[in-house]
């Protein structure tokens, strides 16, 4: 039986099925979380929450990521002209 088990773990079809399960199960969890929030908050408040999360993601990406922060900087030669 050990050969069958190791062969199954190395199977491409098994790994693809496992990846698909992981991907879709996380989507189901996210959908459930959204449904719980809508049930608790209501549609209008959930909309406000969604806008706040989107705005925070945009602002935090610019602040936290060094690439974005560096791209906002201008060298002194360009700032003088």
Residue pairs with C-beta under 8 A, 6 or more apart in sequence:
8 14
34 46
37 46
37 49
38 46
41 49
61 68
62 68
62 69
62 72
63 69
